[in-house]
Amino acid sequence: MTLVITDTSNRLDPVLVGELTLRAKAAVIGTIGQGLGAALVAFGALWLVYGFDRGSTMPWFTNPVIAIVTSVAGVGMTVLSAVVWFVWEDAAVGHSRAVGMSAGELRTLLDHQPAPLVEIQWLSGQMRFGGVMLLGVLAASAAWWAYRKRA
């Protein structure tokens, strides 16, 4: 994610403070995204194992509805991280040297500014993650259709 931070205090025109490009692992939301991705990989592996063994029944924890909820949460997290800048605030403060400020100075700037303060620019990784989560919804929906009991 690229954040463009401007200072609007005591000025009529916003002044550019700096531009930060942050990777998802720099923020808590990135860790959550990695967990959601790992959950989908685990579901896929379990479905593969149980899918080849026609004689066994799938345990309750492999229920595709859980994977659908996980995928929808991933899509929601992707949208949230692209629309709301405060999910990146701690990561921005942690990388404050990149904009020539100390962590305290940037925290003070971010705490005392009117909105909008930070412009978010989408990067390709976020689009790929959102696309994978959408594919997860489709795959989990197909698994749910195959998982349901037939009369």
C-alpha positions as CSV (number, residue, x, y, z in Angstrom):
1,M,0.0,0.0,0.0
2,T,1.3,3.5,-0.8
3,L,0.2,6.2,1.6
4,V,0.5,9.9,0.6
5,I,0.6,11.9,3.9
6,T,-0.2,15.7,3.8
7,D,-0.1,18.3,6.5
8,T,-3.1,20.7,6.6
9,S,-2.5,22.3,10.0
10,N,-2.4,26.2,9.9
11,R,-2.4,26.2,6.1
12,L,-5.0,26.8,3.4
13,D,-3.2,24.5,1.0
14,P,-2.1,21.0,2.0
15,V,1.6,20.4,2.1
16,L,3.1,17.0,1.2
17,V,4.8,15.4,4.2
18,G,5.9,12.3,2.4
19,E,4.9,9.1,0.6
20,L,5.3,5.7,2.3
21,T,5.0,2.3,0.5
22,L,4.2,-0.3,3.1
23,R,4.0,-4.1,2.7
24,A,1.2,-5.9,4.3
25,K,3.4,-7.7,6.8
26,A,4.3,-4.2,8.3
27,A,0.7,-3.9,9.6
28,V,-1.6,-6.0,11.7
29,I,-4.0,-6.3,8.9
30,G,-1.3,-8.0,6.8
31,T,-0.9,-10.6,9.6
32,I,-4.6,-11.2,9.6
33,G,-4.5,-11.6,5.8
34,Q,-1.8,-14.2,6.0
35,G,-3.8,-16.1,8.6
36,L,-6.9,-16.1,6.3
37,G,-4.8,-17.2,3.4
38,A,-3.2,-20.0,5.5
39,A,-6.7,-21.1,6.5
40,L,-7.8,-21.4,2.9
41,V,-4.8,-23.4,2.0
42,A,-5.5,-25.8,5.0
43,F,-9.1,-26.2,3.8
44,G,-8.0,-26.9,0.3
45,A,-5.5,-29.6,1.5
46,L,-8.2,-31.2,3.7
47,W,-10.7,-31.2,0.8
48,L,-8.2,-32.8,-1.5
49,V,-7.4,-35.6,1.0
50,Y,-11.0,-36.3,1.8
51,G,-12.1,-35.8,-1.8
52,F,-10.0,-38.8,-3.0
53,D,-11.3,-41.0,-0.2
54,R,-14.9,-41.7,-1.2
55,G,-15.5,-44.1,1.6
56,S,-14.8,-41.6,4.5
57,T,-17.0,-38.8,5.7
58,M,-15.6,-35.4,6.1
59,P,-15.2,-34.2,9.7
60,W,-17.1,-31.2,11.0
61,F,-14.1,-28.8,10.9
62,T,-13.8,-29.2,7.1
63,N,-17.3,-27.8,6.5
64,P,-17.1,-25.5,3.5
65,V,-19.3,-22.9,5.2
66,I,-16.3,-22.1,7.4
67,A,-14.2,-21.5,4.3
68,I,-16.9,-19.3,2.8
69,V,-16.9,-17.1,5.9
70,T,-13.1,-17.0,5.9
71,S,-13.1,-15.9,2.2
72,V,-15.7,-13.3,2.7
73,A,-13.7,-12.0,5.7
74,G,-10.7,-11.8,3.4
75,V,-12.6,-9.8,0.8
76,G,-13.9,-7.5,3.6
77,M,-10.4,-7.0,5.0
78,T,-9.1,-6.2,1.5
79,V,-11.8,-3.5,1.0
80,L,-11.3,-2.1,4.5
81,S,-7.5,-1.8,4.0
82,A,-8.0,0.0,0.8
83,V,-10.7,2.5,2.0
84,V,-9.7,3.2,5.6
85,W,-6.2,4.5,6.2
86,F,-6.1,4.0,10.0
87,V,-5.4,0.3,9.6
88,W,-2.0,1.3,8.3
89,E,-1.4,4.0,10.9
90,D,0.9,2.0,13.2
91,A,2.9,0.8,10.2
92,A,3.3,4.3,9.0
93,V,4.5,5.5,12.4
94,G,6.9,2.6,12.5
95,H,8.4,3.7,9.2
96,S,8.3,7.5,10.0
97,R,12.0,7.9,9.1
98,A,11.1,7.3,5.5
99,V,9.3,10.7,5.5
100,G,12.0,12.4,7.5
101,M,10.1,12.6,10.8
102,S,10.5,10.9,14.2
103,A,7.8,8.4,15.3
104,G,6.5,11.0,17.9
105,E,6.3,13.8,15.3
106,L,4.4,11.6,12.8
107,R,2.0,10.3,15.5
108,T,1.3,13.9,16.6
109,L,0.7,14.9,13.0
110,L,-1.7,12.0,12.4
111,D,-3.6,12.6,15.7
112,H,-4.3,16.3,15.1
113,Q,-5.3,16.4,11.4
114,P,-8.7,16.8,9.9
115,A,-9.8,14.2,7.4
116,P,-8.8,13.4,4.7
117,L,-5.2,13.4,5.6
118,V,-3.8,10.2,4.0
119,E,-4.5,9.2,0.4
120,I,-4.3,5.5,-0.3
121,Q,-3.0,4.1,-3.6
122,W,-3.8,0.5,-4.4
123,L,-0.9,-1.7,-5.3
124,S,-1.0,-5.0,-7.3
125,G,-0.5,-7.2,-4.3
126,Q,-3.7,-6.0,-2.7
127,M,-5.6,-6.7,-5.9
128,R,-4.1,-10.2,-6.1
129,F,-5.0,-11.0,-2.5
130,G,-8.6,-9.8,-3.0
131,G,-8.8,-11.9,-6.2
132,V,-7.6,-14.9,-4.4
133,M,-10.2,-14.4,-1.7
134,L,-12.9,-14.1,-4.3
135,L,-11.7,-17.4,-5.8
136,G,-11.8,-18.8,-2.3
137,V,-15.5,-17.9,-2.1
138,L,-16.1,-19.6,-5.4
139,A,-14.1,-22.7,-4.5
140,A,-15.7,-23.0,-1.0
141,S,-19.2,-22.6,-2.6
142,A,-18.4,-25.4,-5.0
143,A,-17.1,-27.5,-2.1
144,W,-20.3,-26.8,-0.2
145,W,-22.4,-27.9,-3.1
146,A,-20.4,-31.1,-3.4
147,Y,-20.5,-31.6,0.4
148,R,-24.2,-31.3,1.0
149,K,-26.3,-34.5,1.3
150,R,-28.2,-35.6,-1.7
151,A,-31.6,-37.3,-1.7
